[in-house]
Amino acid sequence: MSLSDVVEIAPVIAGAVLALIVLRWVLGLVRYMRADRMLRASMRQAFVIRRRWKRLARLAGLTVTDRTPTPSWTR
């Protein structure tokens, strides 16, 4: 595959990726709009928790220790 082939295909791939992102966003919006009041509140709360989880876990002192040696780990 030459550079000119890649240049020709790149806009198509970028458009497909953008279409998938927009489709996922629209489907989430439709799901949110069809939900009742209580479910929408739960969905908003889940969204906030997902966005803030990393910081919250650090503040709460939650950590994970992976004891599996990596390939670069030597004794």
C-alpha positions in Angstrom: 0.0 0.0 0.0 1.6 3.3 -1.1 1.3 6.7 0.5 -1.1 7.9 -2.1 -3.5 4.9 -1.4 -3.4 5.8 2.3 -4.1 9.5 1.5 -7.1 8.4 -0.6 -8.5 6.1 2.1 -7.9 8.3 5.2 -10.9 10.7 4.7 -13.2 7.7 4.4 -11.9 6.1 7.5 -12.0 9.4 9.4 -15.6 9.9 8.3 -16.6 6.4 9.4 -15.0 6.9 12.8 -16.8 10.2 13.2 -20.1 8.7 12.1 -19.7 5.9 14.7 -19.0 8.5 17.5 -22.0 10.6 16.5 -24.2 7.5 16.3 -23.2 6.4 19.8 -23.9 9.8 21.2 -27.3 10.0 19.5 -28.3 6.6 20.7 -27.3 7.6 24.3 -29.3 10.8 24.0 -32.3 8.9 22.7 -32.0 6.4 25.6 -31.8 9.3 28.0 -34.8 11.1 26.5 -37.0 7.9 26.6 -36.2 7.1 30.2 -38.5 8.1 33.0 -37.6 10.8 35.6 -36.0 8.4 38.1 -34.0 6.5 35.5 -32.7 9.8 34.1 -31.5 10.8 37.6 -29.7 7.5 37.9 -28.1 7.9 34.5 -26.9 11.4 35.4 -25.4 10.0 38.7 -23.7 7.2 36.9 -22.2 9.7 34.4 -20.8 11.8 37.2 -19.4 8.8 39.0 -17.7 7.5 35.9 -16.1 10.9 35.2 -14.9 11.5 38.8 -14.0 7.9 39.8 -10.2 8.2 39.2 -9.9 11.2 41.5 -12.3 9.9 44.1 -10.5 6.6 44.3 -7.2 8.4 44.9 -8.7 10.6 47.6 -10.2 7.6 49.3 -6.8 5.8 49.3 -7.9 3.0 47.1 -5.0 1.4 45.3 -4.2 -1.7 43.3 -0.9 -3.5 43.6 -0.1 -5.8 40.6 2.4 -8.4 41.7 2.7 -9.9 38.2 6.3 -9.4 37.0 6.7 -7.6 33.8 9.1 -8.8 31.1 11.4 -5.9 31.8 11.5 -6.8 35.5 14.8 -8.4 36.5 16.1 -9.8 39.7 
